[in-house]
Amino acid sequence: AQLVASGGGSVQAGTSLRLSCVASEGTFSDYAVGWFRQAPGKKREFVATVSWNGATTSYVDSVKGRFFMSKSGNTATLQLNNLKPEDTAVYYCAASPTVGTQISDWGFWGPGTQVTVSS
């Protein structure tokens, strides 16, 4: 599957964005989807995952209660609420037959979308 992430932008702290991940080629309807982010000078880190059927989600502690992930068919979304400057990063979506929090668990990646949060 070829994945495309979109929805990033430059916003003020406290506001919201909605990121989307779609399959431009192939399908990931039977795959789990994950979101990762990479801030300048830092390693790519896990943000959230959703199971293939959208029933189960997990989040890194720093975004719990603010970010919400969902999936339906070939589209996965990440709702980012109450954004903070430390959320600034390039956000990547990835797909895999199984859920994991390690980058090596995910075989399909798309180009990222930039999220910039100013105070």
N, C-alpha and C positions, 0 to 999 in steps of 0.2 A: 504494500500500500504506500502511496505517496501522500504525505500529510501536509496541510497548509494551515498555519496558525494566523489569526488576524484579530483585530480589535484593540491593539495597543494604542497608546497615545501619551500625551503630556497633560497631566492634571494636577490639581491642587490637593494637598493632604485633606483627608476626610471625605473625598468624593469617591465615585465608583467607576469601574470599567467592566466590560464583559468581553472576555476572550472566547474565540471560537476555534475549533480544530475540525477540519473536514478532510475527507479523503479525495484528493484530486484525481487519483487513479486507484483502481482496485477498491477494496472495501475493508473496513475494520469493524463491521457490525458484530463480529464474534470475538473481538479483541478487547482487552482492557486498555484504557487510555490513561496516560499520566501527564502531568505538567511538571516541568522543571524550570528553574530560572538560574541565570548567571549574571551576577553583578560585576562591574569592572574590577579586574584584579582578583576576583574570587573564583572558587571552583563552582561548577554547576551543581545545584542542590535540588533535592526532591521538594515538591510543593504539595501535590495532591494526586490521588489516583481514583479511578472509578472502575468497577468491574464491568465486564462485557455487557451485562444487561442493565447496568445503571443502578443496581440494587445496593451496592456496597461502596462506600467512599472512605478515604482516609486522608489525613492532612498532617503536615508538619505543624508542630506546636505553635509556631509563630504566626500562623494564619488561621488557626482554629477560631470559629465564631465570626470571622470576617470574610473568608473565601468559601465559596460553595461550588462544587463540581457536579455536573450532570451529564448524562449521555443518552442519546436516543439514535439508534441505528448508526449511521455514518457521521454523526455530528456529536462532538463533545464540547461543553462549554465550561468556562471557569468564571464565576461571578466574583469580582473583587470589590469588596465594600470597605469603607473606612480606611482608604489607602494611606500608607505612611511613607515617608521618604525612604525608609529602609527597604521598601518593596520595589524600589527602582532596580530594574534588571531587564535583560532580554529573556522572554518567556518562551519555552519550547514545549511542544506537545510530542508525545511518543506513543507507540502502540506495541502491544505484546499479547501473546496468547494467555499469559498469566500475569498476575499483579506482583510487583516488587518495588522496593524503594531505592534500589541501587541502579545507577545508570547502566551497568552491564546487563541488567534484567530486560532492557528494552531494545528491540531490534530495529524498529522503524521510527525514524525521526523526521521532523519537518524543519524548515527554516524558522527562526524565531520571530517574535514580534516585540518591539521595544515598549516598555512601560516606564515612564518617568514621572515621579511624584515630587513635587516641590512643596516646601513648607510655607 
